[in-house]
Amino acid sequence: MFGIVRPCRHRLGEGLTAQWMAHLCGLCLALRKDHGQFARIVTNYDGLLISVLTEAQAGQSADGRRTAGPCPLRGMRTASVADGEGARLAAAVSLVLASAKVRDHVADGDGLLARRPVARAARRVAASWGRAGERGGTAVGFDTAVLVDAVDRQVGLEALAGPGTPLLTVTEPTETATAAAFAHTAVLAGRPGNAAPLAEAGRLFGRLAHLLDAVEDQAADAASGAWNPLTATGTSRAEARRLADDALHGIRLALKDAEFTDAGLAHLLLVHELRRSVDRAFGTGSCGHERAEGAFGPPQGPYAPQHPYDANNPFGTPPPQHPGKRGFWAGCAAAIGLCCTCKVCCADEFEGPWSRKKREGWCSDCGSCDCSCCEACSCCECCECCSCCDC
């Protein structure tokens, strides 16, 4: 499981946590139902936003839910899960983008994929997922060709990018793909008037996803010699933060222009939790009830250590080590292990299966979270005006 929107259950509150899990499990089960057991490995946090947006516009109904059987990640309990066209669209988009990710790993010769037999097997898996995603998209009236085209253009743009290339030139294919997926939720929900504002929200969400991935990976990419958009274009972190903040503001405005039946969960994820994702990536904090800044990075400000390691000072703090990324198959094995051992939700910290970056468990350090925003937020009359989050 991967993605930039990773909400804390204590901030969601009981009701919204149940809704969020319903969409997460619904995406996972839609992948299994339509595309086979192995396809469940592409379940991701950001993909479920498509299902959330569809239901937020159409409203929750009995037809859009079903009771799922026991699952280890739910403590072997049954649960009500999303079972509508939104979940199927999320599954189709996740498969197509996962297929592209596998092809990218093969092209780069990452890890075990540098070996020809493994690379051939991975290509077959990628091709199978691509076809499955296309079938799933067609079933709900979505043309996945726009996603495939965006991925293909991404490779060419990265090859041509260099110092001075505008960063938004590199993020454009991702923006186009997510805009198309978000806009189609309006079609599924029967609200065509929402297509334009949701396309704008999707475009800016794609920009954020690309930016935050680049920010979080920059140090590791530099150590491994991998391509990174910030380094390649010479974009400073200050400029990346400005673009991220502009995207957050644009998403908030776009959501205000759309009509929802129940916007609670969508608003919390795409406004409040997305801002926390930006703060986490840049190592900052912006909200009075946010966790301690130390959890997200080194101290900020004029008194923060500017050079934590001095080669002339043998007693200085050594620089952090950044292990290389895992290959596709090794990452799959690690992901399965994390799910089976419940480390994703129960551990204080775990290592990302592919990126090997440190991630916080779902329930880690939740004792200090007292804001169940959109249900009972002590700092604001959510979801209309939040003085502490500029919402």
N, C-alpha and C positions, 0 to 999 in steps of 0.2 A: 504494500500500500504506500502510495506517495502522493504528494500534492503540497500546495502552499497554505491551504486553509485547514488548520488542524485545531479545532476548538477544544477548550477545556470543558469537561462535563459539568464542573461546578459553575462555570459561567453560563452554560446553556440552561441549567435548571432541569428539573425532572421531565417536564412536558416537552421542551424542545430537544432534550437529549433523546427521548423516545422517537421523536420525528426524525432527527438526524440519523439515528441508527436504522430506522425503517428504510430510509433512502440508501444508506450504505449497504445494508443487507439486500435490499431490492436490486441494486446494481449487480452485486455479486451473484445472486440467484438468477437474474436475467441472463448473465453471461453463461452460467451453467445450463440453463434451460434451452437457450437458443444456439449455443455454440460449443457446448461440451465442458466437461469438468476442468480440463487444463486451462481453459480460457479465463477461469476465475482469478488467475494470477495477475491479470491486468486491472483488477479492482483498484480504484484510486479515489482519494478524497475529493479532488477537484471535479472528477467526472460526475459525482453525485449531485453537483450544483445544477446540472441540467434537469435532473429529476425533481429537485427542489423547486426550481423556477416554474416547471410545468405545473406542479401541484399548487404552487402559490397563486397562479393565475386562474386555474380551473377550479380550485377548491378540493378539499379532501372528500372522497366519496367511498362507499362500500366497494364499488367496482374497482377502485384504485388501490385496494389493500387485499392482502391474503395472509393467512396464518402459515408461517414457515415452521418447519420441524426443528428439533434441538440442534444446536451448533456449539462446538467447543468455545468459540469466541464470545458466546452469550452465556457461558456457564451451563451448557446443555439445556437451555430453556427455549421454549417456543417463543415466537414473537410475531407481531403484525408488521408486515413489510410492504413496501411500495411494489405494485404489480401492474403499472400502467404503461402507456406509450412513452412517458418521460423516462422510465427506467430502461426501456428498450433502446431509446435514442442514446441515452448515456452509455449503454453497453456497446452500441455500434461505433460511437465516436471513440471510446476507449480502445476498442480493438484496432481501429484504423491507425490511431496515433501510436499504439504499442507496436504495431507492425512496422511503422516507420522507424521507431526507436531501435528495434532489432536490426533492421537493415543498416542503420547508421552505425551500430556497434560492429556489425560484420565488415562494413566498409573501412572502419578504423582499425580492425584487427584487434579489438580489445580482449585481453585475457585469453581464455580458451578458444575464442572465435578466430584467433590467428591460425588455428589448425584447420586444414581444409575439410576434413570429415565433419568436424563440429560446425564449421561455417555453412556447409551444405545443409546440414540438419536445421540450422537456425533459419536459413533462407526459406526452407519448406514451411517452417512454423510461421514465419512472417507472411509468406504468400497465403497460407491458410487463414490467418487472422485477417489479412486484408480482404479476402473474398468474403469471409464471414461478416466483417463489418459492413461491406457493401450490401450484402443481402439484408442485414439488419436495418441499415439505413433506408433501403428501398421499401421495406415493410412498413415504415412509419412516414414515408414520403420525403425522406431526406437524401439528397444526392451527395454521397461522400467524395465525389470527384474533387470538390473544392478543398477538402482536407488533403487529399493526395497531391493535388497541384501545389498547395502551400508548402508541403514537405519537400517536394522536388525543387521548388524555387529557393527554399532555405539553403540547400546545399550550395547552389550557385552563388547566392549572395554572400555566404560565408567565405567562399573561395576568393571573391573579388574584394571583400572588405579589408580596409587597412587604416592607418592613422589618418584622421580627418573625415572618415566615412561617418555620416550621421548615424547614431545608434538606432534611431527609429527606422532606418532603412533595413537593418538586420532583424528587427522585431516584427516587421510588417507581415510576413507570412503567418506567424503565430497569431497575430491580431486578426487577420482575415479568417483563419480557421475557427477561432473561438467566437468571432462575431456571427458566423453562419450558424454555428451550433446553438448559441443563445437565441438568435432570432427565430429559429425553427420551433422553440418551445412555445412561442406565441401562436404559431400555426396549430400545434397539437392541442393547445388549450382553448382554441376557438376565439382568440383575441388578436386579430390581425393588426389592430392599431398599436399593439405593443411591440411589433417587430422592429421598428426603427429604434426606439430607445433601448431595447434589449440588445440589438446589434451593436449599438454604441457601448453599452456596458460590457458586452463580450469582447469587443475590440480592445478596450482598456484593460480588461482582465487578462487577456492574452499578453498584452504589453507587460503587465506586472509579473506574470508568471515567468516570462523570459528574463526580465530584469533581476528578479529575486534569485532565480537560479544562477544567473551570472555572478551576482554579488556573493552568494554563499559558496560558489565553487571557485572563485578567483584564486585564492591562495593554493588550493589543491591543484588547480589546473596549471598554475605557474610551476609548482614543484614537479608535476608529471610531464610538463611540456605540451599539455592539451590546449586546444583552441578555446579562447574565452572572448566573448564579444566586447567586454569592457577593455580588456588588454589590447585586443586587436585594433579597436577603433580609437584607442587613447582616451576613452571617456573616464573622467574622474568619478569617484564615488559620490562626491557632492552633486554632480550633474545627474548621476543615476538616481540619487535620492529626490532631487527636484522633479524628475520625470515620474518617479513613483508617487510622490505626493499629488502631482497634477492628475495622475490616473485615478487615485483614490477619490479626489474631488469630482472628477468627471463621472465615475461610477455612481456616486451618491446622487448627483443631479439626474443622471439617466434613469435611475430607479424611481425617482420622484415623478418622472414623466410617464411611467408605466402604471397601468391599473391592475391591482391584485385583489384577489378574494381574501387571502390571508398572507400578508407579507412578513410576518414575524420572523420565521427562520431564515428566509432569503435575505432580509435586511440585516439580521445579526451576522450572518456569514459573510456577506458581500460588503458590509460597511464596517462593523466593529471588528470581527475576526480578521478581515483582510488588512485592516490597519495594524493590528497586532502582528500579523505576518511580516509586514514591512518593518516594523520596529524590531522584530526578532532578527531579521536578516541584516539590518544595519547596526544592531547592537545598541538601540536607543529605547527610550520609553516615553510615552506621550500622555498617559492617563493616570489620574491619581490613584485608581484602584488596580493599576498594573502590577505585576510581580516585580520584585526587586530587580534593578537593572543588572546586577551581577549575574543573574541567571541567563542574560542574553548576550553578554560580552564584557569586555574590559571597561573600567570606569571611563567616563567621558568628562570633558572640561579642561580648563587650564592646568589643573593639578594632576591630571592623569599621566601615567608614565608614557613618554613618547618613544622611548627606546628600551623595551623590556629586556633586551639582551645586548651587551657590549662585549665585543670580542676581546677588548683589553681588560675586561673585568671578569676574572675566572669565577667570581661568586655571583655573577648576574644570572637571571632566569633564562634558561635555554629556550630557543624558539620552539613553538609547537610543531610536532611532527604530523604530517598529513599523509596517511596511507593512500596508496593508489586506489582507484575505483575497481570494483569487481567487474568481471566480464558478465555477459548476460546470463549464462547458465549458472555460474557460481552465485550470482545475485538471486536467481530464482530459488536455488537451494537455501540460501540464507533467509529469503522471505518466507518460505514454507516453515523453516525452523522457528522464526519469530512468531508466526501465527500459531503454530502448534504449541509453543511454550507460553503463549499469552504475554510475551514481553512487550508487544506493541501497546497493550493497554495497562499492564500492571507494573512494568519496570519503571524506575525513576528515569533511566536513560538507556537507550539502546542504539546500536550502530545501524545506520541505513543500509539495507541489503545491497544496493548497487553503488551508491555514492560513498558509503562508509563514513558519512558525516554523522555526528552525534545528534540524536533526536530525543525529545522528551516523550515519555510515556503519556498516554491519554490522561491518566489520573495522577501524574507526578506533581508534587508541590501544589496541590489544589487547595490546601488549607487556607491560603491567603487570598483566594478568589471569593469575593462575596457579592459579585455583581452578576445576577442572572438576568442580563439585559434582554429587553423586550417582554419580560414577565414581571420582574420587580427590581428595577435598577435604582439603587439608592442615590445615584448621582444625577439622575435625569428623569424626565417624564418621557421615557422611551416609548415609541420609536419616532417621535416628532422632533424633539430638540434635546441634545445632549451637550451640556456646557463643557463637560470634561473631555469630550472626544470631538468637539466641533462638528457634531452630527446634526 
